[in-house]
Amino acid sequence: MKLLPVISLLALTSATSALDNGLMRTPPMGWMSWERFRCNIDCENDPKNCISENLFRDMADRLAEDGWKEMGYDHVMIDDCWSSMLRDKDGRLQPDPQRFPGGIAKLARYLHDRGLKLGIYGDLGTHTCGGYPGTTLDKIDTDAQTFASWGVDFLKLDGCYSNEEEQQKGYPLMSKALNATGRPIGYSCSWPAYRGGLPPSVNYTLLGEICNLWRNYDDIQDSWDSVQDITDWFFDNQEILQPEAAPGRWNDPDMLIIGNFGLSVDQSRSQMALWAIMAAPLIMSNNLRTLSSEARAILQNGAAIAINQDPMGVQGRRLLQERSQIEVYWRPLSQSASALVFLSRRQDMPYRYHTSLAKLNYTAGSYEAYDVFTGKTLSGLSAATEFTVSINPSGVVMWYVYPKMHYKHQQDDGRYPYIRQKYRMSSSLRFHNPRVVPPSLL
Ligand code: GLA
């Protein structure tokens, strides 16, 4: 067993300052077009799936009507290929007139009327990655103002077709320009992904001051290979990346592909669990019109979302990579709780992994563990208790772990209200609400 050095509390709490726009104090949630719908502009032959205002209205309807919004998924984000190939006569970006006949402002109103927010895509450079008009340095103010005038709430600024020097100037300038519009606009910077994602080429201190989130690494694809590659990169570099996340400033390992074609049910749980541990933005890219009930249950899992959205906003870490190909991930949460993920990289059969909380650096005490995907609670755990979890190949077991209180402290002291109330926690956690269950029954 290879134990990584004990993590210093300092490293976990060294929340550096964040972009001062008050936005995204927890990782943003919502839906984005790219991974699932790419640059499909063939509305003639594929009207339901092409990049058009209909697609975004449809997804907004689904978010508003199928319980997503209540769970926190409140952004609809337009990715590349929305614009016309030409700017208008005043040099402003404009949507493709055939595919967005109502215009972006009208789409924004449609979303706002449903309590949702609209995200849009731009690219610092001559062209977007898909070949549409980009935002060169001289167009930054114009484009920020255009987005604000449309009522846009979020901007993903990509970095195709610009060089290092232009990015160095452009990303901070766009941050200023967005602020200057007076409209709160969340700002996602793809800058680090174009500079290898690591210092010294990437300055995370600066990024945290100018962006709410940033893409550090490669695009996700619809496969388990891609999810594993991204996971490995983020956790192999956790010494650098983990301390950079804090309320208002997040690492972004890219979209959730749950509900598409590449992941099994177990692998879908794994992506959800790992993204929750990473305090990653939960931005789905899937077809909300045809989602399976399994995919929906995973994406709407209240405990996984609550862990992701924990108000303390500390990103988690990989604790262990065992020879058995079991890995253990951990994230500290508010109110002395924490999350554990046991991930199997095996390809044979469910693996029975034996450990104890003490072996995972937990201090002595009594704990309970709520199993995020089965809804069962394990009580009577002490740090020393040896336990066994059975982990499916390419699957996870995910626990929400919290200290068990002594009876005399068991009044309604507001403990766990966040996880219970905001995310419709399964009744089994509520059953363990100390106020209603005498200790003898726990
Ligand atoms: C880049 C980004 C993707 C997507 C495409 C659009 O590859 O990283 O997330 O926005 O461009 O062309």
Boltz pocket constraint, residues with backbone or C-beta under 6 A from the ligand:
constraints:
  - pocket:
      binder: B
      contacts: [[A, 34], [A, 79], [A, 80], [A, 128], [A, 129], [A, 130], [A, 158], [A, 190], [A, 217], [A, 219]]
      max_distance: 6.0
